[in-house]
């Protein structure tokens, strides 16, 4: 498979099922310098625009998913405003992940810390190697998470557990992260990318119309009051209901066969 953005710090290759494996490669720990953030954003943008891509699996090369920010860059900034502005590229990238109209699965291998953890939190689904190490250690540097860690963690696992992680800076292994609800599930050591690709292939086999409607309903609805969100869900259901894929899905169910969706 040909890689898109090969030679950069992040690239992807898409298989025949429409699953793109997007990999960060910035040895030794895939630290998030500004150029790496830019490469990730460029690669993600291209994958989202690529008609062949239906689902994205996001992971890191080597022994780390992403082991946090490039701390050496911190020395270039001193004032409160400079510090706040420093976060903008990372926050913007996390929003691109979160608002993607194609499912993004984080395959967390090895160290997933700080900014890396925050990008994983912005993905739609997270699988972790049982031996992976996850955490938000910024407090140990006298700062706090800044790519959405204080916000997405509390929304995902609740205030108490989130503050325990943020205020202590302690790490969790993959199994502990599963128990906390930080990841969907932990998998056998060494199999996380394989398991993520299998899940991605399953999702890729579904109607693109329905997958995108589900993403919209979930992500937009959670920001609304329940009554408004239920109305929005009805609207998204209606979009699916009027599709050829709905007709095919019902016919396949009735005929006891696998559906052949055409995304129409």
N, C-alpha and C positions, 0 to 999 in steps of 0.2 A: 504494500500500500504506500502510495506517495504521501509524504508529510507536507503539510501546509506550514509555512514559516520555519522550515528546517534551517538550522544554523542559528536561530534566535534562542532566547532563554525559555521560550514556550512554543510548542508546536502541537499539531494534531494530525491524526490519520483516521480516515473513516472506512469502516468495513462494509461488506455487501448488505448487512442488516440495517445500515444507516446509523451505526453507533460510532461516534468519534471518541477516540482515546486522546485526551489532551493532557500533555505532560510538561511540568515545569522542570527545567534542567539548569541549575545554577550551583554546581558543586562548591563546597561539599555538603551544604545543608539547605540549598534552595532558598537562601535568604532573600527577602523582598526589598531590594534596592529600587530606586525610582525607575531605572531602565528595565528591571524585571517586571515591575508593575505595568509598565507601558507595553511590554511584550505580551504579558498575559491578557491585557485588555484588547490588544490588536488581534491576538489569536482567537479569543472568545468572540469578538465581534465578527470575525470571518466565519467561524463555525456556525454562529447564529444565522448568518446570511447565506450559508451554503445549503442549497436545496437538497443535497444528498444526506445531510445530517439530520437525524430525527431525535437523538438523545446524545448527551455529552457525559463522558466519564472523565473527571478531573483528578489528577494524581501528581505525585512528584517522583522524579528519578532518584535512584540510589536509596540511601538510608533514611530519607526524610520526605514527608509530604511537603511542608514548608515550616522551617524552624524559626519563623518570626522575621522581624524587620532587620535590615542591615544597620546595626547599631552605630557603625562608624559615621553614618550620615547625620546622626543627631548632633554631632559636634559643629555642624554648619549653621545651627540655629540656636538663638538664645532667648528672644523675647516671647511673651505669651502669644502675641499675634503670629509670629513666625512658627511657633509650635502648632497652633491651631491650623494654620494654612498648610503645614507639612502633611496633615492628615487627608487633605482633599483628594489626592489621586487614589488613595486606598479606599476611602469611603465611596467615591464614585464607582470604583471597580466592584465593590461589594454590592452596590445597587444594581449594576449590570447583571451580576450573577443572580441576584434575588428576583429581578424583574424579567429574566430571560423567558422567551415564549417557547423554549424547548427545555425539557427536563435536564437538570444538571445533577449528577451523582458524584459526590466526593468519595474517592477511594483512599482512605487515610492509612498510609503506611509510615511506620517510623515516627519521627518527631513532628507534631502538629501543634505549634506553639504561637502565641501572640497573634500577629497579623495573619499567619497561616491558619490558626484556629478560627479567626474572624471571617476569613474567606470561606472556610468550610461551613461555618454557621450560615452563610448567605446562600449556600447551595440548597437545592430542594430536598435532597436525600443524602444521608451520610452513612457509609459503611466504614468500619474500622478494623484493622488487623488487631487481634486480641492483645498483641504485644506492643501496639502503638502507644505513644505517650502524648497526651493532650493536655493543654493548659493555657492559662492567661497569666504569664509571669511578670507582666509590666510593673506591678507594684514593687518588685524587687529592685527596679531601676529608679524608683521614686516618681513614676508616672502611672497612668491608667491606660487600659485598652482604648484605642481610638478609631478603629475601623468598624465600630458597631458592637464591640464585645460587651459593653455594659448594657446595651439595649437588647440585642438578640438573645443573649444568654438568659437574661431575666424573663423574657417572653417565652423562651423555650422550656426552661426547667424550673422557673419560679424564683422569687426573690432570695429566699434563704440559701438554696444551693448555689445560685449564681454568685451571691456575695461571698460565700465560703471560698469559691474558686478565685474570684477577683481579688479579695482582700488578703488571702494567704499566698497566692501565686503557686500553690501546689499543683502537681501533675496528677492525672488519672491515666491508668492504662485502658486499653480498649474495652475490656469487660466492665470496668468501673464506669467508663463513659456510657456504656449501654445501660447500666443500672441507673445512672443519673438522668438518662433521657437525652444526653447530648448527641448520641448517634442512634440511628435506627436499629443497628445490630452490630455486634462484634463477630468476626469470623476467624476461622482457624488460621494460625500464623502462616504467612506467605501466600494466602489465597485471596486477598482483598480485591485486587484488580480483576481477577477471574470472576469472583462473585459479583462485582459491580457490573462487569460486562454482560453477565448472564441476566441480571436484573434489567439492564439497559436494553438488551435484545427483546425481552418480554414487553417492555413499554413501547419500544420501537415498532412492534407488531400491531399496536393498537391504532385506531384512527387518529390521525394528526389533528383533525377538527375537534374530537372529543378531548384529547390530551390538552390542547391549548385552552379549551373552554374550562376544563377542570383547574388548570393553573390559574386562569383569570378569576374563576369563582373563589378559589381558596385565598389567593393573595389580595385581591381587591376586597373580598367580603370580610376579611378579618379586621379591616380598618373601619368598617361600617357598624352601625347598630344592627341588631339581629333582624328587625323587620325589613330594613333596607337591604341587608345582605340576602335575605330569603328572596326578595324580589329580583335582585341581581342574579341569583342562582337560577331562578325561573327563566330569565332572559337567556342565560348561557345554555340551559337545557333546550330552550326553543331553537337556538342555533343548531345544535346537534340534531334535534328532532326533524328539522327540515332537510337534512343532508342525505345524500345517496348512501353514505356509510351507515346511517341508521337503518335504512332499508336492507342493506347487505347484512348487517349484524343480526337483525331479526330473522331474515331468511336463513342465515347460517345456523342460528339457534334452532329454528324449526326443523331444518333438514339434518341436524346433528352433525355438522361439519365445521371446520375452522373458517372464520370469515376472511374474505379477500378485500380488504379496505383499499380504497383508491383516493382517499383524502378529498372527496367531493361531496 
